[in-house]
Amino acid sequence: MAATTTPDSVSIAEYLRTPYEPGADYVDGEIEERPMGQDDHSAWQQAITVWFHQHREEWQIRARPELHIRVAPTRFRIPDVTVLDRRLPKEPIVTHPPLAVFEVLSPDDVMHRMMRKLNDYAAMGIPRIWVIDPDGPRYYRFLDGSLVAADTFGAPGEAMHFPLSAIAALVD
């Protein structure tokens, strides 16, 4: 699939073959650098990944940090942690809506950019979109275009139902 570009834009092919450190999002031909996480960001990212990894067989899931997701034909996002359905085939770049994504706020995050990213996840059909603020810690679920404070993942009766404090207990 050919992408149209402006003189300053980057093609999808160029984006995918270029290593960005840290990983960068791709939005309609533009590279959006992601803020570099500090220790608390990294600790939360690890704790989320470990929590879901511990339940991988029970819930038939995979948890991956910093995995490319193609949220739209000309948009690629890299959540801090992605939770995938094990029953779906593995993809080098995710094209099926994951079960959940987590973003851990960094001091350099800009809220309007974060909200655009969260809206991209919602438009793809990702059912559970979470933002973790390590300073509280505080937990927010993205619902209907807004961040809503919440402290429980899932709903009663669902297999994946737990207090987010269980993840917080793993933060080193």
N, C-alpha and C positions, 0 to 999 in steps of 0.2 A: 504494500500500500504506500503510495507516494504521499508525502506531506508537503504542503505548500509552506514556504518560509519567506520571511522578509530578510533584508540584508543582515540584520543583527540577530536573527533567530537561528536556532539549532534544529537540525532534523532529528526525528525520532531515532534513526539508525546511529547518528553521531552520539546522541545522548546515551544510548544503550551500550555503546562500545567505549565510552569515556569513563574512566574511574574518577569519581568525585569523592573527596575526603573532607568532611563526612559526606555521606550520600546526599544527593540533591534531588528534589522533585522536578518534574518536567510539566509545565503548564502552557499548552498552546504555543509551543516553539520557544519558550523562555525557560531558563534554568532558575529555579528558586532554591537558593542555599538553605539548608536546615541549620538551625543553631546548634553549636557544639555543646553537648551535654557535659555537665560537671559530675562530680562523684555521686551526689544524691540522685541525679537523673539516671546514671548508669546503674546504681544500686536498685532503683525501682524497676528499670527495664529488666534486669536480671531476675528480680523477685517475681515479676509477672510471668516471665518465661518459665521459671522453675515451677511456680505454682501449677500452671497449666500442664507442664511436662509431667508432673507427678500424677496427673489425672488423665493422661493421654489414652490409656487403654479403656478406662471406665467410661470416658466421654467420647471416645473415638475421634480424637482431635490431634492436631499438631500445633505447636506454638513456635513462632519464628520471629526473631528480632530483625528489624530493618530489612524487610522483604519488599521488593518492588510489586506494586499493585497497579494494574492498568484500570483506572477508574472510569475512563472515557477514551475514545479513539485518540485524542491528542493530549491526554493527561495521565501521568504516572505519579503516584504518591508512595512514600515510604513511611509507614507507621512505625512507631517505636517497637510495638509488638503486634503481631497478627495471629489470630487463632483460626485455624483452618479445619474443615471437615475431612477426616482421614478417608472417608469413603469416596471422595473425589480424587481424581488423578493428581499427582504432583505436577506442578507447572514451574518452569524457571521464573516466569513472571506471572503472577496471579491474575487471572481474567474472570474467575467466578467469584461472586461476593463471599468474602470470608464470614465466619460466624461472628467474629468480633475484632475490633482494632482498639489499641490503646495508644494514646499520646501522653507523654510525660512532659510537663511544662519545664522549660529551661528559663533562666533569667532573661535571655535575649529573645524569647518568643514574643511576637507581635500579635495581639489578639485578632485583628482583622484578617491577617494571613491564616491564623489557626482556624478561624470560622470558615474561611473559604475551603480549607482542606477538609474540615468536618462535613461541610455541605457536599463536597465531592464524594466522600464516603457514603453519605446518605443517598445521593443520586445513583450510586452504583447498586444500592440495595443492601448495604451492610446493616444487619439488624441491631447490633450492639456496638455503639461508638462511645468510648470512654476517654476522659481527660483526667489525669492525675496531677494534682498540685502537691509536690513533695513538701512544701513549706508548712502544710497543716498537720498531717496530710489531709487533703480534701479531695473528694471524688465527685466527678460530674459525669452525667450521662447526657449525650447530645440527642435531643428529642425535638422534632418539629422545628428545627432551626435555632434552638436555644440550648444553653447548658443548664441542666437541672441538677442540683445537689442530690446525691444518692449514695447509699452506703452498702447496697446489696446488689450483687450480680445475679441476673436471672429472676424468675418468679417462683413462688412456692409451687412445688409439684414438678418443676423442670429439673432435669438431671444436673445441669450447671446452675445451681443456686447456692450462693455462699456469701458471707459478709466479706467485703473488700478488706476488712481488718486482717483477714487470714493471709492476704498477700503482704500487707504491711508488716506482719510478724516475721516475714522472711527477709525484709530489708536489712542488710548488714551495714 
